[in-house]
């Protein structure tokens, strides 16, 4: 539907919807806009997130996108995890949480191997007998060491007041210019999935990742964690993205020289891999053998992201709301347009592809789509489409009933459908249009009506008009009126189409053929009926509904109607069946025309070039006839005689062609001004 039509339909909806329906529609559109534009994961000051009903769906869609487009990489040679697990605790008989003597020895060995930095994801929140040994090792470290720190205010589930006091005291005792605290706090959403970098708490030391590798670009980064998947080997195995070693192996002095290449120049993270402790689900949970990831690996993943400079850009808030406006607007316009299925399906496909494809495209291009309301886009579109559709259909139902009554059986189905979609086209006014106008007349029917019973007259007339009406409607025309046995029709109103000229010309010839079929199939006892004569012209007319609100008629008035009527009447004098003006012939796009000269119609001052559909007349002779008529306009008398002779020869080839013979007669009896005039 053109833009102007959409604007008119929208204006009509606003005008006719009524106050309450308009208010309800507005509320639904605002809700649709909210769903399509709200950042479901926007953090509050306390680190929580604003939960809306679509949050679970948004999380699920984001996790699927993040896992589907997670980069597959080889083993990261910049980071090493040193872990202790349940077997380590059993061997050292320690549960609080690790034998600090073992840790002290491992730290000395790692320091000797030339690590770049060491991050310890362990809270020293209660005493052990080996504390002095660990403090001694820490005081002797040459490698920067970052001790895990947590605050009672934001880790109440993991630490109590007494533990906080011990942790603070231990940090003070261990602190040197090489040993400092770092926050090991991680954040999870309401479903316990780690997706985002944590928001720092005022007064806390720097995040462990940023402490080990300072980066101004990530100092204020709160976006998505970029998780990675391992490359699959030809045998189907997968090498962990972040390599790891057992802490007791690194604590063994015998292994120092052998393991030194795996430590030298790397960031080393030390922490636990204990069953049911410090385990996190991630967006990759459904794509890996292990459904959870230890906190140490989450820190390592964030450190790798920082080292790669992979600060994922998020869609700016203004863009997000603009996208929401576009989605809601597209849904509303699509619903308002009331497209037919062959146009609606592509429109829906394009919009569905954009709504589903943009988040995937952004994710694949390395954007942070965590806060993108992908489910909200779908729900917002559906809600806007439904709200506008329900309101529009309610408003147009009464107008449709009016249009249905006004149309009757005078329009073809496709035009009627468009009128029903735009009832204002039947408003009580006239407009100047260029249309194809057609008149018919059944020769001798008035005389026949006096010779047979009135019942038979009505039966024959109804049958005849039905046959001609079917031809008009089948060719996309509008039936103007019936005047006795005459049919008046036109093309180009109330809706103009590119093929109106072709359809009008085909209909003119088909109506003559229908009249011939009617003549051949008369009931027994009915006298012969004359031929059907048809006139067709293209020109200006005033088209519209006339008559008043209570009794209206959709009709055409003006010069085009008069000329078509005169053309129909001229058939009798010129012994033709169908006459078409040059204007209508040129716009028909058909090549079956033969020229029938130029005449001055009755009551008209301007001469008209006439053409007759002649599909059975040889094409080369149609072309020759056009050349003959052009030659007869020549001022050369000798040339005119030669062309007249050629016309006589053509007439001799077609002795039964009365119209052709009549053409020669007219040329021999040209009146004033060189034009044959019809009285």
Secondary structure, DSSP 8 states (H G I E B T S, - for coil): --HHHHHHHHHHHHHHS-HHHHHHHHHHHHHHHHHHH--TT-B-TTS-B---TTHHHHHHHHHHHHHHT--EE--EEEEEEEEEEHHHHHHHT--SSS-HHHHHHHHHHHHHHT-SEEEEE----S--TTHHHHHHHHHT--SEEEEEE--TTT-TTT--HHHHHHHHHHHHHH--SSEEEEE------TTSEE-B-----TT---BHHHHHS--GGGTT--SB----EE-B-TTS-B--SEEEEEHHHHT-GGGHHHHHHHHTTSEEEEEEE-TTSSEEEETTTTTSSSS-EEHHHHHHHHHHHHHTT----B--HHHHHHHHHHHHHHHHHHHHHT--HHHHHHHHHHHHHHHHHHHHHHHHTT-B-TT--HHHHHHHHHHHHHHHHHHHHHHHHHHHHHHHHHHTTSB-HHHHHHHHH-GGGGSS-EEEEEEEEEEEEETTHHHHHTTS-HHHHHHHHHHHHHHHHHHHHHTT-EEEEEETTEEEEEESSSS--TTHHHHHHHHHHHHHHHHHHHHHT--TT------EEEEEEEEEEEEEEES-SSS-EEEEESHHHHHHHHHHHHHHHHT-SEEEEHHHHHHH--S-EEEEEEEE-TT-SS-EEEEEE-TTS-HHHHHHHHHHHHHHT-S-HHHHHHHHHHHHHHHHHTTT-HHHHHHHHHHHT--GGG-EE--
